[in-house]
Amino acid sequence: MIDEVHLLHPGSYTCDDAMVAAAIASADATAAAIDDVLSEQRVMIGFTSGRAAASRRQFPKTLHNITGSNARNAQAIRLALHVSTDAPGPWIVATVPPQHMYGMELSILLPLLSGMAVHSGRPLFPADIAQALEEVPPPRVLVSTPVHLRAMVASGHAFPRTEIIISATAPMDAQLARDVERVMHGELLEMFGSTETCVFARRRTAVEDAWQLYPGVTLVPHAAGTSVNAPWFTAPTPLQDFVDLQGDDRLSCEDVTPISLKSLGKRASLADLTRRVLAIPRCHGCGRVSARTGIGRHDSARCGVGRGARSGREGHHRPARPCR
């Protein structure tokens, strides 16, 4: 992947471990180097998903773009911690990879630009995450996803107090948010953003439905949907989501895409079906199965995966049936 990027962008360079080590050894030189970068200098390129290079869209980011968004992320975390901007920064533990835009913003840019520290590990399973959190001092910030957090709640594992839990990449339901706050003894902040925009809104999902826009962010409705703009944006950016404005600084979000299923004359959105399937006891995940059954026709089903009920023999389980 790195070689492919070099071919597409001749003259670019890689920020690798050797460069980081040199920067740590000379903090003054690093600060001077950052000051020398013009605010409109392109410093990063975000790519949308896609297997082939031709299907991935590119979104260049200037220093002005990323510092503006990063400052609001840092502000949101410090406000949730009830600390001032000059207070010692929290420790971050991330379960998301840094090459993902969400991971880049919360586990790379926050430590790099906002005086926060990050755990060097890559915890995946609940026990790994608990150990990583134990290894850092408070206040702690866990950067994760609904999939990881759902597994943590279901694990029954004990976790050290984590003041802030941040979630993104998929919708978080209110009940799971409340369960996470109970298990982690902290506040869960869900963040709203994309590769195109970076994070621009947040909410405490356990107690509120609407999203709070970051200061300076504006939404502009138009015939094709809604665009988002901010002082640190290069230009207004169209949203892929369907949103309803609530005053000047709040929004509610509908499905990311208007995909729906129709069966026996009834129609339901995939997002609503997902919420309903995940609410079934012992159902821990679901997915969409689509198959072509004729010319121009597809049949789809929503299937759930869960733990079956116990059989008469200890330690054995009957397989769970698909939820359709």
SERO-4910 file (N, C-alpha, C, O; in steps of 0.05 Angstrom, whole numbers):
BEGIN
 pado doro    nc1    nc2    nc3   cac1   cac2   cac3    cc1    cc2    cc3    oc1    oc2    oc3
  Met    A     17    -24      0      0      0      0     17     25      0     12     44    -15
  Ile    A     39     26     16     56     49     17     70     53     -9     73     76    -19
  Asp    A     80     31    -21     93     33    -48     74     44    -68     82     59    -86
  Glu    A     49     36    -67     28     45    -86     24     75    -83     22     89   -103
  Val    A     24     85    -58     21    114    -54     45    129    -64     42    151    -76
  His    A     69    118    -60     93    132    -71     92    134   -101    100    154   -113
  Leu    A     82    113   -114     80    114   -144     60    135   -153     64    149   -173
  Leu    A     38    137   -138     17    157   -145     26    186   -139     16    205   -151
  His    A     44    189   -119     52    216   -110     83    217   -109     94    216    -87
  Pro    A     96    220   -132    125    223   -132    134    246   -116    122    268   -116
  Gly    A    156    242   -101    167    264    -85    157    264    -56    166    279    -39
  Ser    A    137    247    -50    127    245    -23    147    229     -6    164    215    -16
  Tyr    A    144    232     20    162    217     38    145    203     60    122    210     64
  Thr    A    157    184     73    144    167     93    152    175    121    176    177    127
  Cys    A    132    180    138    138    185    166    139    158    180    119    148    188
  Asp    A    163    148    183    167    121    194    178    122    223    180    144    234
  Asp    A    184     99    234    194     98    262    220    114    265    224    127    286
  Ala    A    237    113    245    263    127    247    258    158    249    272    172    264
  Met    A    239    168    233    233    196    234    221    204    261    228    225    272
  Val    A    204    187    272    192    193    298    213    193    320    213    210    337
  Ala    A    232    173    319    253    172    339    270    197    338    278    208    359
  Ala    A    276    207    314    292    231    311    277    255    322    290    273    333
  Ala    A    251    256    318    235    278    327    235    279    358    237    300    370
  Ile    A    232    255    370    231    254    399    258    263    411    259    276    432
  Ala    A    280    256    397    307    264    407    312    293    404    329    304    418
  Ser    A    296    307    387    301    335    383    274    349    381    264    356    359
  Ala    A    261    354    404    235    366    405    235    394    393    215    401    379
  Asp    A    255    409    398    257    437    387    257    436    357    243    452    344
  Ala    A    272    418    346    274    416    316    247    409    305    240    418    283
  Thr    A    232    391    319    206    383    309    187    407    309    172    411    290
  Ala    A    187    422    331    169    445    332    176    465    310    158    477    298
  Ala    A    202    469    305    210    488    284    201    478    257    193    494    240
  Ala    A    203    451    253    195    440    227    165    444    222    156    450    200
  Ile    A    149    440    244    120    444    241    114    473    235     96    479    218
  Asp    A    127    491    248    123    520    243    129    527    214    118    546    203
  Asp    A    148    513    202    157    519    175    137    510    154    137    519    131
  Val    A    119    492    162     99    482    143     77    502    140     64    510    160
  Leu    A     72    511    116     51    531    111     24    519    118     19    495    114
  Ser    A      5    536    127    -21    525    136    -36    512    112    -52    495    117
  Glu    A    -31    521     88    -44    510     65    -28    488     51    -36    479     30
  Gln    A     -6    480     63     10    458     52     -5    431     56    -16    426     77
  Arg    A     -6    415     35    -18    389     37     -1    371     54     23    367     47
  Val    A    -12    360     76      4    344     94     -6    315     96      7    298    108
  Met    A    -30    310     85    -41    283     88    -62    279     66    -75    298     57
  Ile    A    -66    254     58    -87    248     39   -104    225     51    -93    204     57
  Gly    A   -130    230     53   -148    209     62   -160    194     39   -167    207     19
  Phe    A   -162    168     41   -173    151     20   -199    138     29   -200    128     52
  Thr    A   -219    138     13   -243    123     19   -238     93     13   -218     86      1
  Ser    A   -256     76     22   -252     48     19   -254     39    -10   -266     53    -27
  Gly    A   -242     17    -16   -242      5    -43   -219    -13    -47   -197     -8    -38
  Arg    A   -224    -36    -60   -203    -56    -64   -182    -46    -85   -158    -48    -81
  Ala    A   -192    -34   -107   -174    -25   -128   -168      4   -124   -184     20   -114
  Ala    A   -144     12   -133   -135     40   -130   -155     59   -144   -160     81   -135
  Ala    A   -165     50   -167   -183     67   -183   -209     73   -169   -222     93   -174
  Ser    A   -218     54   -151   -244     58   -137   -241     74   -112   -262     81   -100
  Arg    A   -217     80   -103   -213     96    -79   -212    125    -85   -196    134   -102
  Arg    A   -228    141    -71   -228    170    -75   -208    182    -56   -204    173    -34
  Gln    A   -195    204    -65   -174    217    -50   -185    244    -39   -199    258    -53
  Phe    A   -177    249    -14   -185    274     -1   -161    287     12   -155    280     35
  Pro    A   -146    304     -2   -122    317     10   -130    334     34   -151    347     34
  Lys    A   -112    334     54   -116    350     78    -93    369     81    -69    361     80
  Thr    A    -99    395     85    -78    414     91    -73    415    121    -89    404    137
  Leu    A    -51    428    129    -46    431    158    -69    447    171    -76    441    194
  His    A    -79    467    157   -102    482    167   -126    464    172   -140    467    192
  Asn    A   -132    446    153   -154    428    156   -152    411    181   -171    410    197
  Ile    A   -129    398    185   -127    379    207   -123    392    234   -133    382    254
  Thr    A   -110    415    235   -107    428    261   -134    440    270   -139    440    294
  Gly    A   -150    450    252   -176    460    259   -194    438    271   -206    442    292
  Ser    A   -196    415    257   -212    393    267   -200    382    293   -215    376    311
  Asn    A   -174    379    294   -161    367    317   -166    384    342   -170    373    364
  Ala    A   -165    410    339   -169    428    362   -197    424    374   -200    425    398
  Arg    A   -217    419    357   -245    415    367   -247    387    380   -262    384    399
  Asn    A   -233    367    369   -233    341    382   -222    343    410   -233    332    429
  Ala    A   -199    356    412   -186    360    438   -204    375    458   -206    368    481
  Gln    A   -217    396    447   -235    411    464   -258    395    474   -266    397    498
  Ala    A   -270    378    457   -292    361    465   -284    341    488   -299    337    506
  Ile    A   -260    330    485   -250    311    506   -245    326    532   -253    316    553
  Arg    A   -232    349    530   -226    364    555   -251    374    569   -253    375    593
  Leu    A   -271    382    553   -297    390    565   -310    367    579   -321    371    601
  Ala    A   -309    343    567   -321    320    580   -306    312    605   -318    302    624
  Leu    A   -280    318    606   -264    312    630   -266    334    651   -257    330    673
  His    A   -278    356    643   -281    379    661   -253    390    669   -249    396    693
  Val    A   -235    392    650   -208    403    656   -203    426    637   -216    428    616
  Ser    A   -184    443    644   -177    466    627   -159    457    605   -148    435    604
  Thr    A   -155    475    586   -139    469    562   -109    466    569    -95    453    555
  Asp    A   -101    477    592    -73    475    600    -68    453    620    -45    450    630
  Ala    A    -88    436    626    -85    414    644    -69    392    631    -70    389    606
  Pro    A    -55    375    646    -41    352    634    -60    335    617    -83    330    625
  Gly    A    -51    327    594    -68    312    576    -73    283    585    -57    272    600
  Pro    A    -96    272    577   -102    244    585    -86    224    568    -72    231    549
  Trp    A    -88    199    577    -76    177    562    -97    163    544   -119    158    554
  Ile    A    -90    158    519   -108    146    500   -100    117    496    -77    111    492
  Val    A   -120    100    496   -117     72    488   -136     68    464   -160     73    466
  Ala    A   -126     59    441   -142     57    417   -144     28    408   -124     14    407
  Thr    A   -168     20    401   -172     -7    389   -175     -5    359   -180    -25    345
  Val    A   -173     19    348   -176     23    319   -149     28    306   -132     41    319
  Pro    A   -145     19    281   -118     23    269   -114     52    261   -133     66    254
  Pro    A    -89     62    262    -84     90    256    -87     96    226    -89    120    219
  Gln    A    -86     76    209    -90     82    180   -119     87    173   -125     96    151
  His    A   -137     82    191   -165     90    188   -167    119    196   -154    128    214
  Met    A   -184    135    182   -186    163    187   -193    169    216   -182    187    228
  Tyr    A   -211    154    227   -219    157    255   -196    151    273   -191    166    292
  Gly    A   -181    130    268   -157    124    284   -136    144    281   -122    151    300
  Met    A   -132    155    257   -112    176    252   -119    201    268   -101    212    281
  Glu    A   -144    209    268   -151    233    283   -148    230    313   -138    248    327
  Leu    A   -157    207    324   -159    204    353   -134    192    366   -129    196    389
  Ser    A   -118    176    351    -95    163    363    -68    173    353    -47    166    364
  Ile    A    -68    189    332    -43    200    321    -43    231    324    -24    242    335
  Leu    A    -63    244    313    -63    273    313    -67    285    340    -54    305    347
  Leu    A    -84    273    357    -88    284    384    -61    283    400    -54    303    412
  Pro    A    -47    261    401    -21    261    415     -1    279    402     15    292    416
  Leu    A     -1    281    375     19    296    361     15    326    365     34    341    367
  Leu    A    -10    335    366    -16    364    365    -29    375    390    -31    399    393
  Ser    A    -39    358    408    -55    368    431    -45    359    458    -60    360    477
  Gly    A    -20    351    460     -9    346    487    -20    321    501    -20    320    525
  Met    A    -31    302    486    -41    278    498    -21    255    492     -5    256    474
  Ala    A    -23    233    508     -6    210    504    -22    187    494    -46    186    499
  Val    A     -9    168    480    -24    144    470     -9    119    477     16    118    475
  His    A    -23     98    484    -12     72    490     -1     60    464    -15     62    443
  Ser    A     22     47    465     35     38    440     23     11    431     29      3    408
  Gly    A      7     -2    447     -4    -28    439    -28    -26    420    -37     -4    414
  Arg    A    -36    -49    410    -60    -51    393    -79    -71    404    -83    -92    392
  Pro    A    -92    -66    427   -109    -86    440   -134    -92    423   -145    -74    409
  Leu    A   -142   -117    423   -165   -125    406   -187   -137    423   -210   -129    422
  Phe    A   -180   -158    439   -200   -172    455   -204   -158    482   -187   -143    491
  Pro    A   -227   -163    495   -233   -149    521   -210   -150    541   -204   -130    554
  Ala    A   -199   -174    545   -177   -177    564   -153   -160    557   -140   -148    574
  Asp    A   -147   -158    531   -124   -142    521   -130   -112    526   -112    -97    535
  Ile    A   -155   -104    522   -162    -76    526   -160    -69    555   -150    -47    563
  Ala    A   -170    -87    573   -168    -82    601   -139    -79    610   -133    -62    627
  Gln    A   -122    -96    600    -93    -95    608    -81    -69    599    -66    -56    614
  Ala    A    -87    -61    574    -76    -36    563    -85    -12    580    -69      6    586
  Leu    A   -110    -12    588   -121     10    605   -107     10    632   -103     32    643
  Glu    A   -102    -13    643    -88    -15    669    -60     -3    667    -49      6    687
  Glu    A    -48     -5    644    -20      3    640    -16     33    638      7     43    638
  Val    A    -38     48    635    -35     77    632    -49     91    656    -68     80    667
  Pro    A    -39    114    665    -50    128    688    -76    143    680    -80    149    656
  Pro    A    -93    149    699   -116    166    693   -108    195    689    -86    203    698
  Pro    A   -124    211    676   -149    203    663   -145    187    637   -126    193    622
  Arg    A   -162    168    633   -160    150    610   -181    156    589   -204    164    596
  Val    A   -174    153    564   -193    156    541   -190    131    524   -169    125    514
  Leu    A   -212    117    520   -213     93    503   -225    101    476   -248    111    476
  Val    A   -211     97    455   -220    103    428   -227     76    415   -210     59    410
  Ser    A   -253     71    409   -262     45    401   -285     46    382   -291     67    371
  Thr    A   -299     23    379   -321     21    360   -344      6    374   -339     -7    395
  Pro    A   -369      7    364   -391     -8    376   -385    -38    377   -394    -51    396
  Val    A   -371    -49    357   -366    -78    357   -348    -85    381   -354   -104    396
  His    A   -326    -70    385   -309    -75    408   -324    -71    434   -322    -87    453
  Leu    A   -339    -49    436   -352    -42    461   -374    -62    468   -378    -69    492
  Arg    A   -388    -72    448   -408    -93    454   -395   -118    465   -406   -130    483
  Ala    A   -372   -126    453   -358   -149    463   -348   -145    492   -348   -163    508
  Met    A   -339   -121    498   -329   -115    525   -351   -117    545   -347   -128    567
  Val    A   -375   -106    539   -397   -108    557   -406   -137    562   -411   -145    585
  Ala    A   -407   -153    540   -415   -180    542   -395   -198    556   -402   -220    565
  Ser    A   -370   -190    557   -349   -207    567   -350   -211    597   -341   -232    608
  Gly    A   -362   -193    612   -363   -194    641   -336   -188    653   -333   -191    678
  His    A   -317   -179    638   -290   -172    648   -291   -146    664   -307   -129    658
  Ala    A   -274   -144    683   -272   -120    699   -252   -101    685   -230   -109    677
  Phe    A   -260    -75    683   -243    -55    670   -237    -33    689   -254    -26    706
  Pro    A   -213    -22    688   -207      1    705   -224     25    696   -233     27    674
  Arg    A   -228     43    715   -245     67    708   -232     81    684   -209     88    684
  Thr    A   -250     86    664   -241    100    640   -260    124    637   -283    121    632
  Glu    A   -248    148    641   -264    172    643   -280    178    618   -303    186    619
  Ile    A   -267    174    594   -280    180    569   -278    156    551   -256    145    547
  Ile    A   -300    147    539   -300    126    519   -310    139    493   -332    151    493
  Ile    A   -295    137    471   -303    149    446   -310    127    426   -295    107    424
  Ser    A   -332    131    412   -341    111    393   -347    124    366   -356    147    365
  Ala    A   -341    110    344   -348    119    317   -347     94    299   -343     72    309
  Thr    A   -350     99    273   -349     79    251   -376     66    246   -381     56    224
  Ala    A   -394     64    266   -421     52    262   -439     64    283   -430     73    304
  Pro    A   -466     64    278   -484     76    297   -483     61    324   -481     37    325
  Met    A   -486     76    345   -486     66    373   -515     69    384   -525     92    384
  Asp    A   -527     48    393   -554     51    405   -551     60    434   -531     55    447
  Ala    A   -572     72    444   -572     85    470   -568     64    493   -553     70    512
  Gln    A   -580     41    490   -577     21    511   -549     11    513   -538      8    536
  Leu    A   -536      6    491   -508     -3    492   -491     20    504   -472     14    519
  Ala    A   -496     44    497   -481     67    508   -484     67    538   -464     72    553
  Arg    A   -508     63    549   -512     63    578   -497     39    590   -486     42    612
  Asp    A   -498     16    577   -483     -7    588   -453     -2    588   -440    -10    608
  Val    A   -443     11    568   -414     17    567   -407     36    590   -387     32    603
  Glu    A   -423     57    594   -417     76    615   -418     62    643   -402     68    660
  Arg    A   -436     43    646   -438     28    672   -413     11    676   -402     10    698
  Val    A   -405     -3    655   -382    -21    658   -355     -6    661   -338    -15    675
  Met    A   -353     16    646   -328     31    646   -326     53    666   -305     65    670
  His    A   -349     60    679   -350     81    699   -341    108    687   -327    123    700
  Gly    A   -350    114    663   -343    139    650   -365    148    631   -387    137    632
  Glu    A   -359    168    615   -378    179    595   -371    170    567   -347    170    560
  Leu    A   -391    162    552   -387    154    524   -394    177    506   -416    188    506
  Leu    A   -374    185    489   -379    205    468   -378    191    441   -359    178    434
  Glu    A   -399    195    426   -400    185    399   -393    208    380   -404    230    383
  Met    A   -376    202    361   -366    223    343   -377    219    315   -379    197    305
  Phe    A   -383    241    302   -395    241    275   -376    254    256   -367    277    260
  Gly    A   -369    240    235   -351    250    215   -347    231    192   -362    212    189
  Ser    A   -327    237    175   -322    220    152   -294    225    142   -280    244    152
  Thr    A   -285    209    123   -258    215    111   -258    242     98   -238    256     99
  Glu    A   -280    250     86   -281    275     72   -280    299     91   -268    319     85
  Thr    A   -293    297    115   -297    320    132   -280    319    158   -276    340    170
  Cys    A   -271    296    166   -261    291    193   -284    295    213   -306    301    204
  Val    A   -279    293    238   -301    295    258   -311    324    259   -295    343    260
  Phe    A   -337    327    260   -348    355    262   -372    356    282   -383    378    285
  Ala    A   -379    334    295   -401    335    314   -398    312    334   -383    292    328
  Arg    A   -411    314    356   -410    293    376   -435    293    393   -450    313    393
  Arg    A   -440    271    408   -462    269    426   -456    250    448   -439    232    445
  Arg    A   -469    253    471   -468    233    492   -492    215    488   -514    221    498
  Thr    A   -488    193    475   -510    176    464   -527    165    486   -551    159    481
  Ala    A   -517    161    510   -532    149    532   -555    167    541   -575    157    552
  Val    A   -553    193    536   -573    211    547   -584    230    526   -602    246    532
  Glu    A   -575    230    501   -585    248    480   -585    235    453   -568    218    447
  Asp    A   -604    243    436   -606    233    409   -593    251    389   -581    242    370
  Ala    A   -595    277    393   -585    296    373   -555    299    376   -543    296    397
  Trp    A   -543    307    353   -514    311    352   -509    341    356   -523    358    346
  Gln    A   -488    347    372   -479    374    376   -457    381    357   -436    368    357
  Leu    A   -462    401    340   -441    410    321   -418    423    336   -422    436    356
  Tyr    A   -393    419    326   -370    433    337   -374    463    332   -386    471    313
  Pro    A   -363    479    350   -364    508    346   -353    516    318   -331    508    310
  Gly    A   -368    533    304   -359    542    278   -370    526    255   -369    535    232
  Val    A   -381    502    260   -391    485    238   -419    494    230   -436    500    248
  Thr    A   -424    495    204   -451    502    194   -460    481    174   -443    469    160
  Leu    A   -486    476    173   -498    458    154   -514    474    134   -529    493    141
  Val    A   -511    467    108   -524    483     87   -542    464     72   -532    448     55
  Pro    A   -569    464     76   -587    447     60   -589    457     31   -587    481     26
  His    A   -591    438     13   -595    445    -15   -611    422    -28   -618    403    -15
  Ala    A   -617    425    -54   -635    406    -67   -625    378    -66   -641    359    -65
  Ala    A   -598    374    -68   -587    347    -68   -582    335    -41   -573    312    -39
  Gly    A   -587    351    -19   -582    341      8   -572    363     26   -584    384     28
  Thr    A   -549    358     39   -538    377     58   -508    378     56   -495    357     53
  Ser    A   -496    401     57   -467    404     58   -459    415     85   -474    429     98
  Val    A   -434    408     93   -423    418    118   -400    436    112   -384    431     94
  Asn    A   -397    457    128   -375    476    124   -365    485    151   -380    484    171
  Ala    A   -340    494    152   -328    504    176   -304    522    168   -294    519    146
  Pro    A   -295    539    186   -273    557    179   -248    542    171   -231    554    156
  Trp    A   -244    517    180   -220    503    173   -223    485    148   -205    471    140
  Phe    A   -247    485    136   -252    470    112   -241    485     88   -241    510     88
  Thr    A   -233    471     67   -225    484     42   -249    493     27   -249    514     14
  Ala    A   -271    478     28   -296    484     14   -318    469     28   -313    449     41
  Pro    A   -344    477     24   -366    461     35   -365    433     24   -359    428      0
  Thr    A   -372    413     41   -370    385     33   -397    372     35   -409    373     56
  Pro    A   -407    359     14   -433    345     15   -432    322     35   -412    307     36
  Leu    A   -453    318     50   -456    296     68   -469    272     54   -487    276     38
  Gln    A   -460    248     60   -472    224     50   -497    217     67   -513    200     58
  Asp    A   -500    229     90   -522    223    108   -546    241    103   -543    263     93
  Phe    A   -569    231    111   -593    248    111   -597    259    139   -601    244    158
  Val    A   -597    285    141   -597    298    168   -620    317    170   -630    329    150
  Asp    A   -630    321    194   -650    341    201   -637    362    219   -626    354    240
  Leu    A   -638    387    211   -627    408    228   -646    414    251   -670    415    248
  Gln    A   -634    418    274   -649    424    299   -636    450    311   -618    448    327
  Gly    A   -646    472    302   -634    498    310   -609    503    295   -605    492    273
  Asp    A   -591    519    307   -567    526    293   -543    507    297   -524    507    282
  Asp    A   -545    491    319   -521    476    326   -526    446    332   -509    433    344
  Arg    A   -550    436    324   -556    408    329   -568    395    304   -580    409    288
  Leu    A   -564    369    302   -576    354    280   -583    326    288   -571    315    307
  Ser    A   -602    314    275   -608    286    278   -601    273    251   -604    285    230
  Cys    A   -593    248    253   -583    234    229   -600    210    223   -607    195    241
  Glu    A   -607    207    197   -622    184    189   -602    164    177   -578    166    181
  Asp    A   -612    144    162   -594    124    150   -573    137    132   -578    157    119
  Val    A   -549    125    132   -528    135    115   -536    134     86   -530    153     71
  Thr    A   -550    113     77   -560    111     50   -589    102     52   -596     87     70
  Pro    A   -606    110     33   -634    103     35   -639     75     26   -657     70     10
  Ile    A   -624     55     36   -628     27     29   -650     16     46   -650     19     70
  Ser    A   -669      2     33   -691    -10     48   -697    -37     37   -691    -43     14
  Leu    A   -710    -54     52   -719    -80     44   -750    -80     44   -763    -68     60
  Lys    A   -761    -95     24   -789    -97     22   -797   -126     21   -786   -142      6
  Ser    A   -816   -133     39   -825   -161     40   -855   -161     46   -863   -149     65
  Leu    A   -870   -175     30   -899   -178     34   -912   -151     36   -930   -147     52
  Gly    A   -903   -132     20   -916   -106     19   -907    -87     41   -916    -64     42
  Lys    A   -889    -96     59   -879    -78     80   -850    -71     75   -834    -88     65
  Arg    A   -842    -47     82   -816    -37     77   -803    -28    103   -816    -16    120
  Ala    A   -777    -33    106   -762    -24    130   -733    -18    121   -722    -31    103
  Ser    A   -721      1    134   -693      8    128   -674    -12    141   -680    -25    161
  Leu    A   -650    -14    129   -630    -33    139   -622    -24    167   -617    -41    185
  Ala    A   -619      2    172   -611     11    198   -631      4    220   -624     -5    242
  Asp    A   -657      7    213   -678      0    233   -678    -30    238   -682    -39    260
  Leu    A   -675    -46    216   -674    -75    220   -650    -83    237   -652   -101    253
  Thr    A   -627    -70    233   -603    -76    249   -609    -71    278   -602    -88    295
  Arg    A   -621    -48    284   -627    -42    312   -645    -63    325   -642    -71    348
  Arg    A   -666    -72    309   -685    -91    319   -672   -119    323   -677   -132    343
  Val    A   -655   -127    305   -642   -153    307   -623   -153    331   -622   -173    346
  Leu    A   -607   -132    334   -588   -131    356   -602   -129    383   -590   -135    404
  Ala    A   -628   -122    384   -642   -121    409   -653   -148    418   -662   -151    440
  Ile    A   -651   -168    400   -659   -195    407   -640   -207    428   -616   -206    423
  Pro    A   -650   -219    450   -631   -230    470   -612   -250    458   -620   -267    441
  Arg    A   -587   -248    466   -565   -266    458   -557   -262    429   -542   -279    419
  Cys    A   -567   -242    415   -559   -236    388   -536   -216    389   -540   -194    399
  His    A   -512   -223    379   -489   -206    383   -479   -194    357   -459   -179    357
  Gly    A   -492   -199    335   -483   -187    310   -503   -194    288   -518   -214    290
  Cys    A   -503   -179    266   -520   -185    244   -508   -175    218   -490   -158    219
  Gly    A   -517   -185    196   -507   -177    170   -527   -181    149   -547   -195    153
  Arg    A   -523   -169    126   -542   -171    104   -531   -191     84   -508   -191     76
  Val    A   -549   -210     76   -542   -230     55   -559   -224     31   -584   -222     33
  Ser    A   -546   -221      8   -561   -214    -16   -553   -234    -38   -529   -239    -42
  Ala    A   -572   -244    -52   -567   -264    -74   -584   -257    -98   -607   -250    -96
  Arg    A   -572   -260   -122   -586   -256   -147   -603   -281   -153   -592   -303   -155
  Thr    A   -629   -278   -155   -647   -300   -160   -660   -299   -187   -676   -317   -194
  Gly    A   -654   -279   -202   -666   -277   -229   -656   -252   -242   -641   -236   -230
  Ile    A   -663   -247   -267   -653   -224   -281   -663   -199   -268   -688   -194   -266
  Gly    A   -645   -182   -260   -652   -156   -248   -665   -159   -220   -677   -139   -211
  Arg    A   -663   -182   -207   -677   -185   -182   -657   -195   -161   -640   -213   -166
  His    A   -658   -184   -137   -642   -193   -114   -660   -199    -90   -679   -184    -85
  Asp    A   -655   -220    -77   -668   -226    -52   -649   -221    -29   -626   -230    -30
  Ser    A   -658   -207     -8   -641   -201     14   -653   -210     40   -677   -213     43
  Ala    A   -636   -216     59   -644   -223     86   -626   -211    106   -602   -206    100
  Arg    A   -636   -206    130   -620   -196    152   -616   -219    171   -635   -230    182
  Cys    A   -591   -227    175   -585   -251    191   -571   -243    217   -553   -226    216
  Gly    A   -578   -255    239   -565   -250    264   -548   -273    273   -554   -296    266
  Val    A   -527   -267    288   -510   -288    299   -509   -285    329   -505   -263    340
  Gly    A   -514   -306    343   -515   -304    373   -509   -330    386   -505   -351    372
  Arg    A   -507   -330    412   -502   -354    427   -528   -369    431   -548   -357    438
  Gly    A   -528   -395    427   -551   -412    431   -557   -417    460   -540   -411    477
  Ala    A   -580   -427    466   -587   -434    494   -572   -458    502   -565   -475    486
  Arg    A   -567   -460    528   -552   -483    538   -568   -509    535   -592   -510    539
  Ser    A   -553   -530    529   -566   -557    528   -563   -569    556   -554   -556    574
  Gly    A   -571   -595    558   -570   -608    584   -542   -613    593   -537   -616    617
  Arg    A   -522   -614    575   -495   -619    583   -480   -593    587   -480   -576    570
  Glu    A   -467   -591    610   -452   -566    616   -430   -562    596   -415   -580    588
  Gly    A   -428   -537    587   -407   -530    568   -414   -533    539   -398   -527    522
  His    A   -438   -543    533   -447   -546    505   -470   -527    499   -486   -521    517
  His    A   -471   -518    475   -492   -499    467   -505   -509    441   -491   -520    424
  Arg    A   -530   -505    439   -544   -510    413   -538   -486    395   -538   -463    405
  Pro    A   -534   -490    369   -528   -468    351   -552   -449    349   -575   -458    349
  Ala    A   -546   -424    348   -568   -404    345   -580   -404    317   -565   -409    298
  Arg    A   -605   -400    315   -618   -398    289   -615   -370    278   -614   -350    292
  Pro    A   -613   -368    251   -611   -342    239   -637   -326    245   -659   -336    246
  Cys    A   -633   -300    249   -656   -281    252   -662   -270    225   -645   -257    213
  Arg    A   -687   -273    216   -693   -264    189   -714   -242    189   -722   -231    168
***
